[in-house]
Amino acid sequence: EVQLLESGGGLVQPGGSLRLSCEASGFTFADKAMSWVRQAPGKGLEWVAAITWSGVTTYYADSVEGRFTISRDNSDSAVYLQMTSLRADDTAIYYCARLGAVSGHWMVFFDYWGHGALVTVSS
Amino acid sequence: EIVLTQSPGTLSLSPGERATLSCRASQSVSSGYLAWYQQKPGQAPRLLIYGASNRATGIPDRFSGSGSGTDFTLTIRRLEPEDVGVYYCQPYGASFGPGTKVDLK
């Protein structure tokens, strides 16, 4: 059974930093691209960042480019999101999601999701 | 950048009725590369449909997807109480539509 378990959420002041972790199990982690998707309170879904299976290629939404960094450790089956210069509008539930498989493409759809980690940016 | 429109914004139906949800893209979605997700209240999203019409693992056959180009449809053949939630469409490689909320009359 595929499982994705996020941790590291919490309350942080504006301008602060936070690191989210996602531990994966139930599949060959090194074979799969991974991503982070967030949802602000009462709002829709926003794709924040993604990383290929090797970690060589990454993607960031314009809203977080230059402030957030996605990384992974295939030996630990984990993906991370380092968030810096946090703002109030970064307040959201952050979901770790696995990217599906489509030949010739890596940024596709999300086939499994974690339960999410709440990040609150407030003074 | 693809802009997505989902309609209606809210759909209120009785159990057993048919639900038809629309997702329209501002430009053609190649090869039917579109997915649908369900998000029940207080839960994480779940993949329902990928490739416009393929049901994900464990999804009941009352859910079906269709469409191509710029117009896609998610149909719930007979609405059940557990289908209440918000449904999002997503072209591969792009972010999500604004969602359609489905609730019971």
Contacts between the chains, C-beta under 8 A, distances in Angstrom:
chain1	res1	chain2	res2	distance
A	37	B	45	7.8
A	44	B	86	7.9
A	44	B	88	6.8
A	44	B	96	6.0
A	44	B	97	7.7
A	44	B	98	5.5
A	44	B	99	5.3
A	45	B	37	7.7
A	45	B	39	7.8
A	45	B	45	6.5
A	45	B	88	5.8
A	45	B	90	7.9
A	45	B	95	7.3
A	45	B	96	4.3
A	45	B	99	7.9
A	46	B	95	6.0
A	46	B	96	7.3
A	47	B	94	7.7
A	47	B	95	4.5
A	47	B	96	7.2
A	61	B	95	7.3
A	95	B	44	5.8
A	95	B	45	7.3
A	100	B	47	7.7
A	100	B	50	6.3
A	102	B	33	7.3
A	102	B	92	6.8
A	105	B	33	7.9
A	105	B	92	6.6
A	105	B	93	7.2
A	107	B	92	6.8
A	107	B	93	4.1
A	108	B	33	7.2
A	108	B	35	8.0
A	108	B	50	8.0
A	108	B	92	4.4
A	108	B	93	6.7
A	109	B	35	3.8
A	109	B	47	6.6
A	109	B	50	5.0
A	109	B	90	6.4
A	109	B	92	5.8
A	110	B	35	7.5
A	110	B	37	7.5
A	110	B	45	7.5
A	110	B	47	6.3
A	110	B	90	7.8
A	111	B	47	5.2
A	111	B	50	7.4
A	111	B	56	6.7
A	112	B	47	7.6
A	113	B	44	4.4
A	113	B	45	5.6
A	113	B	46	6.8
A	113	B	47	7.9
A	114	B	44	6.6
A	115	B	44	5.4
A	116	B	44	5.7
